Amino acid sequence: MKSIRPEELQKNPFSMIGKEWMLVTAQKEGKVNTMTASWGGLGIMWGKPVAYVFIRPQRYTKEFIDASKTLSLSVLDESFRKTLNYLGTVSGRDEDKIAKSGLTVAYTGETPYFAEANTVLVCRKLFAQPYDPASFIDKSCEEKWYPQKDYHTMYIVEIEDVLIQ
């Protein structure tokens, strides 16, 4: 893979996150876990190129993100749609879903990502904030997306490197 600066990324973030989806991956105590995500964003915060990622409290991957200083966001092409669906619905608590997925874990420094990805954002955590239900201005969002009251934690992560094929 080739390393580029975040500002050189040519992909449309709306397509990359909302349509292609991404794998949010982190390591804890030598073990790697991942989950599929289709919510997030890219931008500038505190003068840095950042990504915004949202994780529900019951997701096993959240434990890995909370325990690590870094994480990766891996984007795979449409041929991996079944794999992305699988990784988004099965918990790593219950089985070794990465092994069963057939994907290859690679590393840049200590940050795991997937070798099959066409785009990887290598990120360092800057900020984490659980959603506060009182902050919803449009209450229909809360009603639609949080009937179980399992509010996401928002992570703002600095994009330290972008790897592309």
Secondary structure, DSSP 8 states (H G I E B T S, - for coil): -EEE-GGG--S-HHHHHHTS-EEEEEEETTEEEEEEE--EEEEEETTEEEEEEEE-TT-HHHHHHHH-SEEEEEE--GGGHHHHHHHHHS-TTTS-HHHHHT--EEEETTEEEETT-SEEEEEEEEEEEE--GGG-SSHHHHHHH-TT----EEEEEEEEEEEE-
